[in-house]
Each structure stands twice: as C-alpha cells, then as structure tokens.
Amino acid sequence: MASDPFGDFKTAGYLRNTQGLSDPASIKHVEHALFPTNLDDAIEMLRTRKVIDYGPSSACGLFKDA
C-alpha cells in the first residue's frame, strides 16, 4: 500500500482497519461493500449542516503535523 501514516501496516493492516486487512483487493472489496451501508446516514448528516468544512477532527486536522 502506498500510505502507512501510523507505521504499523504489517501488524494492523491498512490504516488500522478493524479486520487487519493488508491485501489491496480485499480492502477494495470491503470499502466498496461498506460504502452504501452508511450513505443514507452521511446524506442526512450533510443535510443538517449549514456549512460543510474541515473541522479539527478531520483527517486534515489529524495529519497536519505529519
């Protein structure tokens, strides 16, 4: 994988996923399968926002010093 921001890809998998997956094909399959699962919740959350921005808990904020 191209990204290993935590430095533990071999032990925790890609981005510390809960299944510890490291095989790119498996990761892609799970990402594609789970995307529609949370889509309705994501759309509803976005509907309630007046402004959509990158808050302090976003990846932008988490990795700003990396």
TISE-544146 format. One record per residue (C-alpha): x, y, z; residue number from 1; residue in three letters. Coordinates in pm, 1 decimal. Layout:
N
<x = X y = Y z = Z num = NUM residuo = Ala>
...
This chain:
66
<x = 0.0 y = 0.0 z = 0.0 num = 1 residuo = Met>
<x = 117.5 y = 349.9 z = -70.0 num = 2 residuo = Ala>
<x = 3.2 y = 502.1 z = 260.3 num = 3 residuo = Ser>
<x = 117.7 y = 393.1 z = 607.2 num = 4 residuo = Asp>
<x = 79.9 y = 702.8 z = 827.1 num = 5 residuo = Pro>
<x = 87.9 y = 501.9 z = 1151.6 num = 6 residuo = Phe>
<x = 390.3 y = 287.3 z = 1061.5 num = 7 residuo = Gly>
<x = 214.5 y = -36.7 z = 1156.9 num = 8 residuo = Asp>
<x = 82.0 y = -167.3 z = 825.7 num = 9 residuo = Phe>
<x = 234.2 y = -513.8 z = 876.1 num = 10 residuo = Lys>
<x = 71.8 y = -565.4 z = 1216.6 num = 11 residuo = Thr>
<x = -251.8 y = -365.1 z = 1199.2 num = 12 residuo = Ala>
<x = -333.1 y = -362.7 z = 826.8 num = 13 residuo = Gly>
<x = -415.2 y = -70.6 z = 600.6 num = 14 residuo = Tyr>
<x = -499.4 y = 237.4 z = 809.8 num = 15 residuo = Leu>
<x = -561.0 y = 15.8 z = 1115.3 num = 16 residuo = Arg>
<x = -880.7 y = -130.5 z = 971.5 num = 17 residuo = Asn>
<x = -1080.6 y = -342.4 z = 1217.1 num = 18 residuo = Thr>
<x = -1016.5 y = -662.9 z = 1022.6 num = 19 residuo = Gln>
<x = -641.7 y = -603.1 z = 989.1 num = 20 residuo = Gly>
<x = -662.1 y = -633.0 z = 611.6 num = 21 residuo = Leu>
<x = -348.5 y = -567.9 z = 411.6 num = 22 residuo = Ser>
<x = -436.0 y = -724.6 z = 74.9 num = 23 residuo = Asp>
<x = -533.9 y = -442.5 z = -166.6 num = 24 residuo = Pro>
<x = -805.2 y = -649.5 z = -336.4 num = 25 residuo = Ala>
<x = -967.5 y = -735.7 z = -1.7 num = 26 residuo = Ser>
<x = -951.2 y = -374.8 z = 113.8 num = 27 residuo = Ile>
<x = -1112.6 y = -252.9 z = -207.9 num = 28 residuo = Lys>
<x = -1388.8 y = -514.6 z = -177.5 num = 29 residuo = His>
<x = -1469.9 y = -415.1 z = 182.0 num = 30 residuo = Val>
<x = -1459.2 y = -42.0 z = 102.0 num = 31 residuo = Glu>
<x = -1698.6 y = -88.7 z = -188.8 num = 32 residuo = His>
<x = -1931.3 y = -313.9 z = 12.5 num = 33 residuo = Ala>
<x = -1949.7 y = -77.4 z = 310.9 num = 34 residuo = Leu>
<x = -1989.1 y = 249.6 z = 121.2 num = 35 residuo = Phe>
<x = -2366.3 y = 218.0 z = 57.5 num = 36 residuo = Pro>
<x = -2421.8 y = 95.4 z = 414.1 num = 37 residuo = Thr>
<x = -2355.7 y = 440.8 z = 559.2 num = 38 residuo = Asn>
<x = -2463.3 y = 653.4 z = 265.4 num = 39 residuo = Leu>
<x = -2811.1 y = 743.0 z = 395.9 num = 40 residuo = Asp>
<x = -2668.1 y = 848.5 z = 734.3 num = 41 residuo = Asp>
<x = -2399.5 y = 1057.7 z = 563.4 num = 42 residuo = Ala>
<x = -2651.2 y = 1233.4 z = 339.6 num = 43 residuo = Ile>
<x = -2879.4 y = 1307.0 z = 635.0 num = 44 residuo = Glu>
<x = -2588.9 y = 1446.8 z = 837.0 num = 45 residuo = Met>
<x = -2489.3 y = 1673.0 z = 546.6 num = 46 residuo = Leu>
<x = -2847.0 y = 1799.6 z = 513.5 num = 47 residuo = Arg>
<x = -2835.2 y = 1929.7 z = 869.5 num = 48 residuo = Thr>
<x = -2517.6 y = 2134.8 z = 814.0 num = 49 residuo = Arg>
<x = -2529.5 y = 2499.9 z = 720.2 num = 50 residuo = Lys>
<x = -2159.6 y = 2495.1 z = 630.4 num = 51 residuo = Val>
<x = -1955.6 y = 2194.0 z = 527.0 num = 52 residuo = Ile>
<x = -1589.5 y = 2234.5 z = 619.4 num = 53 residuo = Asp>
<x = -1286.9 y = 2052.3 z = 750.8 num = 54 residuo = Tyr>
<x = -1321.8 y = 2059.8 z = 1128.1 num = 55 residuo = Gly>
<x = -1047.7 y = 1977.2 z = 1378.8 num = 56 residuo = Pro>
<x = -1139.2 y = 1606.1 z = 1385.7 num = 57 residuo = Ser>
<x = -1098.8 y = 1560.6 z = 1009.5 num = 58 residuo = Ser>
<x = -803.6 y = 1382.6 z = 855.6 num = 59 residuo = Ala>
<x = -676.8 y = 1726.1 z = 757.7 num = 60 residuo = Cys>
<x = -651.8 y = 1817.0 z = 1126.6 num = 61 residuo = Gly>
<x = -519.4 y = 1477.9 z = 1233.9 num = 62 residuo = Leu>
<x = -226.2 y = 1473.0 z = 993.4 num = 63 residuo = Phe>
<x = -137.3 y = 1842.0 z = 972.1 num = 64 residuo = Lys>
<x = 195.4 y = 1785.3 z = 1151.3 num = 65 residuo = Asp>
<x = 283.0 y = 1467.5 z = 959.8 num = 66 residuo = Ala>
